Amino acid sequence: MEQEILALFEKVLSRKVGFHDELIESDILDSILAVDLVLEVQDVYGCMIPPTEVATVLKTPADLARYIEENRG
């Protein structure tokens, strides 16, 4: 799952990130890219991320992986 998630981030961000990198605090992820990631997660994993949880779920790739595992459709 870790490699899948990192590949997803690389596809959307057009750059490599670490599994535990802080994406929002380090300004790697902005609101437009966050929307792109949410849509990609929906398409690939069938998993909806509520708007109120986006900042928490997308804080790091590890957080997203955990969220997908817990909420996969």
SEMARLUM-200181 format. One record per residue: residue in three letters; x, y, z of N, C-alpha, C in turn; residue number from 1. Coordinates in nm, 4 decimals, m for minus. Example, Ala and Ser with C-alpha at 12.3 -4.5 7.8 and 13.67 -1.06 7.14 Angstrom:
// SEMARLUM-200181
{resn ALA, n_east 1.3190, n_north m0.5690, n_up 0.7800, ca_east 1.2300, ca_north m0.4500, ca_up 0.7800, c_east 1.3200, c_north m0.3300, c_up 0.7800, resi 1} $
{resn SER, n_east 1.2850, n_north m0.2250, n_up 0.7080, ca_east 1.3670, ca_north m0.1060, ca_up 0.7140, c_east 1.2900, c_north 0.0030, c_up 0.7870, resi 2} $
// end
This chain:
// SEMARLUM-200181
{resn MET, n_east 0.0822, n_north m0.1201, n_up 0.0000, ca_east 0.0000, ca_north 0.0000, ca_up 0.0000, c_east 0.0868, c_north 0.1268, c_up 0.0000, resi 1} $
{resn GLU, n_east 0.1983, n_north 0.1229, n_up 0.0716, ca_east 0.2841, ca_north 0.2419, ca_up 0.0801, c_east 0.3299, c_north 0.2867, c_up m0.0586, resi 2} $
{resn GLN, n_east 0.3765, n_north 0.1934, n_up m0.1400, ca_east 0.4250, ca_north 0.2286, ca_up m0.2736, c_east 0.3120, c_north 0.2803, c_up m0.3625, resi 3} $
{resn GLU, n_east 0.1922, n_north 0.2215, n_up m0.3487, ca_east 0.0766, ca_north 0.2689, ca_up m0.4264, c_east 0.0447, c_north 0.4141, c_up m0.3925, resi 4} $
{resn ILE, n_east 0.0444, n_north 0.4444, n_up m0.2647, ca_east 0.0110, ca_north 0.5799, ca_up m0.2193, c_east 0.1178, c_north 0.6790, c_up m0.2663, resi 5} $
{resn LEU, n_east 0.2449, n_north 0.6411, n_up m0.2531, ca_east 0.3517, ca_north 0.7309, ca_up m0.2993, c_east 0.3432, c_north 0.7542, c_up m0.4499, resi 6} $
{resn ALA, n_east 0.3060, n_north 0.6512, n_up m0.5257, ca_east 0.2888, ca_north 0.6671, ca_up m0.6710, c_east 0.1726, c_north 0.7609, c_up m0.7016, resi 7} $
{resn LEU, n_east 0.0665, n_north 0.7516, n_up m0.6234, ca_east m0.0497, ca_north 0.8394, ca_up m0.6405, c_east m0.0096, c_north 0.9855, c_up m0.6166, resi 8} $
{resn PHE, n_east 0.0639, n_north 1.0097, n_up m0.5087, ca_east 0.1103, ca_north 1.1456, ca_up m0.4793, c_east 0.2041, c_north 1.1958, c_up m0.5885, resi 9} $
{resn GLU, n_east 0.2941, n_north 1.1093, n_up m0.6349, ca_east 0.3874, ca_north 1.1506, ca_up m0.7391, c_east 0.3121, c_north 1.1876, c_up m0.8670, resi 10} $
{resn LYS, n_east 0.2088, n_north 1.1115, n_up m0.8992, ca_east 0.1284, ca_north 1.1400, ca_up m1.0189, c_east 0.0617, c_north 1.2769, c_up m1.0084, resi 11} $
{resn VAL, n_east 0.0003, n_north 1.3048, n_up m0.8945, ca_east m0.0744, ca_north 1.4301, ca_up m0.8786, c_east 0.0192, c_north 1.5493, c_up m0.8559, resi 12} $
{resn LEU, n_east 0.1235, n_north 1.5294, n_up m0.7768, ca_east 0.2126, ca_north 1.6406, ca_up m0.7417, c_east 0.3259, c_north 1.6620, c_up m0.8415, resi 13} $
{resn SER, n_east 0.3482, n_north 1.5632, n_up m0.9288, ca_east 0.4599, ca_north 1.5667, ca_up m1.0236, c_east 0.5946, c_north 1.5787, c_up m0.9524, resi 14} $
{resn ARG, n_east 0.6038, n_north 1.5136, n_up m0.8377, ca_east 0.7289, ca_north 1.5080, ca_up m0.7613, c_east 0.7199, c_north 1.3951, c_up m0.6608, resi 15} $
{resn LYS, n_east 0.8357, n_north 1.3470, n_up m0.6188, ca_east 0.8398, ca_north 1.2406, ca_up m0.5185, c_east 0.8283, c_north 1.3009, c_up m0.3795, resi 16} $
{resn VAL, n_east 0.7587, n_north 1.2286, n_up m0.2912, ca_east 0.7500, ca_north 1.2672, ca_up m0.1508, c_east 0.7760, c_north 1.1430, c_up m0.0662, resi 17} $
{resn GLY, n_east 0.8132, n_north 1.1658, n_up 0.0588, ca_east 0.8321, ca_north 1.0562, ca_up 0.1523, c_east 0.7001, c_north 1.0170, c_up 0.2161, resi 18} $
{resn PHE, n_east 0.6934, n_north 0.8940, n_up 0.2660, ca_east 0.5684, ca_north 0.8421, ca_up 0.3225, c_east 0.5241, c_north 0.9211, c_up 0.4452, resi 19} $
{resn HIS, n_east 0.6178, n_north 0.9812, n_up 0.5173, ca_east 0.5834, ca_north 1.0558, ca_up 0.6387, c_east 0.6074, c_north 1.2067, c_up 0.6238, resi 20} $
{resn ASP, n_east 0.6251, n_north 1.2544, n_up 0.5005, ca_east 0.6446, ca_north 1.3978, ca_up 0.4767, c_east 0.5187, c_north 1.4761, c_up 0.5117, resi 21} $
{resn GLU, n_east 0.5382, n_north 1.5890, n_up 0.5788, ca_east 0.4282, ca_north 1.6803, ca_up 0.6097, c_east 0.4003, c_north 1.7640, c_up 0.4846, resi 22} $
{resn LEU, n_east 0.2904, n_north 1.7361, n_up 0.4180, ca_east 0.2645, ca_north 1.7976, ca_up 0.2875, c_east 0.2048, c_north 1.9377, c_up 0.2963, resi 23} $
{resn ILE, n_east 0.1165, n_north 1.9585, n_up 0.3903, ca_east 0.0502, ca_north 2.0883, ca_up 0.4000, c_east 0.1416, c_north 2.1889, c_up 0.4696, resi 24} $
{resn GLU, n_east 0.2015, n_north 2.1482, n_up 0.5812, ca_east 0.2899, ca_north 2.2389, ca_up 0.6558, c_east 0.4106, c_north 2.2826, c_up 0.5735, resi 25} $
{resn SER, n_east 0.4580, n_north 2.1948, n_up 0.4859, ca_east 0.5757, ca_north 2.2293, ca_up 0.4053, c_east 0.5387, c_north 2.2914, c_up 0.2709, resi 26} $
{resn ASP, n_east 0.4116, n_north 2.3227, n_up 0.2518, ca_east 0.3607, ca_north 2.3876, ca_up 0.1298, c_east 0.3813, c_north 2.3044, c_up 0.0034, resi 27} $
{resn ILE, n_east 0.3905, n_north 2.1738, n_up 0.0175, ca_east 0.3972, ca_north 2.0858, ca_up m0.0994, c_east 0.2583, c_north 2.0702, c_up m0.1592, resi 28} $
{resn LEU, n_east 0.1585, n_north 2.0700, n_up m0.0730, ca_east 0.0202, ca_north 2.0470, ca_up m0.1147, c_east m0.0619, c_north 2.1730, c_up m0.0942, resi 29} $
{resn ASP, n_east m0.1188, n_north 2.2257, n_up m0.2036, ca_east m0.2090, ca_north 2.3398, ca_up m0.1913, c_east m0.3528, c_north 2.2917, c_up m0.2119, resi 30} $
{resn SER, n_east m0.4475, n_north 2.3824, n_up m0.2065, ca_east m0.5888, ca_north 2.3433, ca_up m0.2116, c_east m0.6275, c_north 2.2818, c_up m0.3462, resi 31} $
{resn ILE, n_east m0.5707, n_north 2.3293, n_up m0.4539, ca_east m0.6049, ca_north 2.2735, ca_up m0.5860, c_east m0.5514, c_north 2.1318, c_up m0.5986, resi 32} $
{resn LEU, n_east m0.4283, n_north 2.1103, n_up m0.5568, ca_east m0.3714, ca_north 1.9754, ca_up m0.5606, c_east m0.4450, c_north 1.8826, c_up m0.4648, resi 33} $
{resn ALA, n_east m0.4916, n_north 1.9368, n_up m0.3523, ca_east m0.5689, ca_north 1.8552, ca_up m0.2577, c_east m0.6967, c_north 1.8046, c_up m0.3235, resi 34} $
{resn VAL, n_east m0.7646, n_north 1.8904, n_up m0.3987, ca_east m0.8859, ca_north 1.8492, ca_up m0.4702, c_east m0.8516, c_north 1.7400, c_up m0.5715, resi 35} $
{resn ASP, n_east m0.7423, n_north 1.7576, n_up m0.6438, ca_east m0.6990, ca_north 1.6550, ca_up m0.7399, c_east m0.6735, c_north 1.5213, c_up m0.6712, resi 36} $
{resn LEU, n_east m0.6106, n_north 1.5257, n_up m0.5545, ca_east m0.5835, ca_north 1.4023, ca_up m0.4801, c_east m0.7127, c_north 1.3369, c_up m0.4314, resi 37} $
{resn VAL, n_east m0.8047, n_north 1.4179, n_up m0.3801, ca_east m0.9332, ca_north 1.3643, ca_up m0.3326, c_east m1.0054, c_north 1.2937, c_up m0.4470, resi 38} $
{resn LEU, n_east m1.0072, n_north 1.3544, n_up m0.5645, ca_east m1.0740, ca_north 1.2937, ca_up m0.6798, c_east m1.0033, c_north 1.1660, c_up m0.7229, resi 39} $
{resn GLU, n_east m0.8722, n_north 1.1661, n_up m0.7194, ca_east m0.7946, ca_north 1.0474, ca_up m0.7567, c_east m0.8205, c_north 0.9329, c_up m0.6587, resi 40} $
{resn VAL, n_east m0.8269, n_north 0.9633, n_up m0.5307, ca_east m0.8557, ca_north 0.8617, ca_up m0.4282, c_east m0.9949, c_north 0.8032, c_up m0.4512, resi 41} $
{resn GLN, n_east m1.0901, n_north 0.8881, n_up m0.4853, ca_east m1.2257, ca_north 0.8405, ca_up m0.5169, c_east m1.2222, c_north 0.7438, c_up m0.6344, resi 42} $
{resn ASP, n_east m1.1537, n_north 0.7821, n_up m0.7405, ca_east m1.1485, ca_north 0.6995, ca_up m0.8611, c_east m1.0776, c_north 0.5668, c_up m0.8366, resi 43} $
{resn VAL, n_east m0.9637, n_north 0.5722, n_up m0.7712, ca_east m0.8798, ca_north 0.4535, ca_up m0.7563, c_east m0.9284, c_north 0.3614, c_up m0.6440, resi 44} $
{resn TYR, n_east m0.9680, n_north 0.4199, n_up m0.5306, ca_east m1.0002, ca_north 0.3384, ca_up m0.4135, c_east m1.1491, c_north 0.3379, c_up m0.3766, resi 45} $
{resn GLY, n_east m1.2302, n_north 0.4185, n_up m0.4458, ca_east m1.3725, ca_north 0.4247, ca_up m0.4121, c_east m1.3966, c_north 0.4782, c_up m0.2725, resi 46} $
{resn CYS, n_east m1.3106, n_north 0.5671, n_up m0.2301, ca_east m1.3110, ca_north 0.6168, ca_up m0.0926, c_east m1.3326, c_north 0.7684, c_up m0.0936, resi 47} $
{resn MET, n_east m1.4413, n_north 0.8127, n_up m0.0333, ca_east m1.4719, ca_north 0.9556, ca_up m0.0264, c_east m1.4029, c_north 1.0185, c_up 0.0946, resi 48} $
{resn ILE, n_east m1.3430, n_north 1.1334, n_up 0.0744, ca_east m1.2839, ca_north 1.2086, ca_up 0.1855, c_east m1.3713, c_north 1.3321, c_up 0.2068, resi 49} $
{resn PRO, n_east m1.4402, n_north 1.3409, n_up 0.3213, ca_east m1.5240, ca_north 1.4580, ca_up 0.3466, c_east m1.4406, c_north 1.5866, c_up 0.3490, resi 50} $
{resn PRO, n_east m1.4951, n_north 1.6960, n_up 0.2976, ca_east m1.4204, ca_north 1.8228, ca_up 0.2944, c_east m1.3657, c_north 1.8642, c_up 0.4310, resi 51} $
{resn THR, n_east m1.4387, n_north 1.8336, n_up 0.5366, ca_east m1.3941, ca_north 1.8724, ca_up 0.6711, c_east m1.2734, c_north 1.7916, c_up 0.7186, resi 52} $
{resn GLU, n_east m1.2414, n_north 1.6807, n_up 0.6504, ca_east m1.1313, ca_north 1.5945, ca_up 0.6929, c_east m1.0104, c_north 1.5996, c_up 0.5992, resi 53} $
{resn VAL, n_east m1.0190, n_north 1.6753, n_up 0.4920, ca_east m0.9126, ca_north 1.6761, ca_up 0.3913, c_east m0.7773, c_north 1.7141, c_up 0.4520, resi 54} $
{resn ALA, n_east m0.7723, n_north 1.8190, n_up 0.5309, ca_east m0.6441, ca_north 1.8643, ca_up 0.5875, c_east m0.5822, c_north 1.7588, c_up 0.6786, resi 55} $
{resn THR, n_east m0.6637, n_north 1.6840, n_up 0.7485, ca_east m0.6131, ca_north 1.5786, ca_up 0.8373, c_east m0.5712, c_north 1.4559, c_up 0.7585, resi 56} $
{resn VAL, n_east m0.6563, n_north 1.4134, n_up 0.6658, ca_east m0.6307, ca_north 1.2915, ca_up 0.5884, c_east m0.5099, c_north 1.3085, c_up 0.4960, resi 57} $
{resn LEU, n_east m0.4937, n_north 1.4259, n_up 0.4393, ca_east m0.3841, ca_north 1.4492, ca_up 0.3450, c_east m0.2608, c_north 1.5129, c_up 0.4094, resi 58} $
{resn LYS, n_east m0.2536, n_north 1.5103, n_up 0.5405, ca_east m0.1386, ca_north 1.5689, ca_up 0.6099, c_east m0.0085, c_north 1.5011, c_up 0.5665, resi 59} $
{resn THR, n_east m0.0097, n_north 1.3686, n_up 0.5593, ca_east 0.1046, ca_north 1.2916, ca_up 0.5094, c_east 0.0517, c_north 1.1770, c_up 0.4240, resi 60} $
{resn PRO, n_east 0.1330, n_north 1.1218, n_up 0.3359, ca_east 0.0895, ca_north 1.0025, ca_up 0.2629, c_east 0.0523, c_north 0.8874, c_up 0.3573, resi 61} $
{resn ALA, n_east 0.1218, n_north 0.8761, n_up 0.4695, ca_east 0.0905, ca_north 0.7711, ca_up 0.5671, c_east m0.0505, c_north 0.7898, c_up 0.6226, resi 62} $
{resn ASP, n_east m0.0903, n_north 0.9140, n_up 0.6488, ca_east m0.2259, ca_north 0.9413, ca_up 0.6978, c_east m0.3299, c_north 0.9008, c_up 0.5940, resi 63} $
{resn LEU, n_east m0.3023, n_north 0.9292, n_up 0.4683, ca_east m0.3953, ca_north 0.8908, ca_up 0.3621, c_east m0.4066, c_north 0.7390, c_up 0.3528, resi 64} $
{resn ALA, n_east m0.2944, n_north 0.6686, n_up 0.3599, ca_east m0.2964, ca_north 0.5218, ca_up 0.3529, c_east m0.3812, c_north 0.4641, c_up 0.4660, resi 65} $
{resn ARG, n_east m0.3632, n_north 0.5162, n_up 0.5856, ca_east m0.4415, ca_north 0.4707, ca_up 0.7010, c_east m0.5906, c_north 0.4966, c_up 0.6782, resi 66} $
{resn TYR, n_east m0.6228, n_north 0.6147, n_up 0.6276, ca_east m0.7627, ca_north 0.6499, ca_up 0.6027, c_east m0.8257, c_north 0.5552, c_up 0.5000, resi 67} $
{resn ILE, n_east m0.7539, n_north 0.5280, n_up 0.3933, ca_east m0.8048, ca_north 0.4381, ca_up 0.2882, c_east m0.8286, c_north 0.2986, c_up 0.3451, resi 68} $
{resn GLU, n_east m0.7338, n_north 0.2497, n_up 0.4231, ca_east m0.7488, ca_north 0.1153, ca_up 0.4826, c_east m0.8740, c_north 0.1083, c_up 0.5696, resi 69} $
{resn GLU, n_east m0.9026, n_north 0.2154, n_up 0.6426, ca_east m1.0164, ca_north 0.2170, ca_up 0.7345, c_east m1.1493, c_north 0.2453, c_up 0.6649, resi 70} $
{resn ASN, n_east m1.1476, n_north 0.3076, n_up 0.5467, ca_east m1.2716, ca_north 0.3543, ca_up 0.4844, c_east m1.2943, c_north 0.3038, c_up 0.3427, resi 71} $
{resn ARG, n_east m1.2173, n_north 0.2099, n_up 0.3009, ca_east m1.2292, ca_north 0.1583, ca_up 0.1634, c_east m1.3697, c_north 0.1031, c_up 0.1389, resi 72} $
{resn GLY, n_east m1.4243, n_north 0.1349, n_up 0.0204, ca_east m1.5609, ca_north 0.0948, ca_up m0.0122, c_east m1.5770, c_north m0.0401, c_up m0.0629, resi 73} $
// end
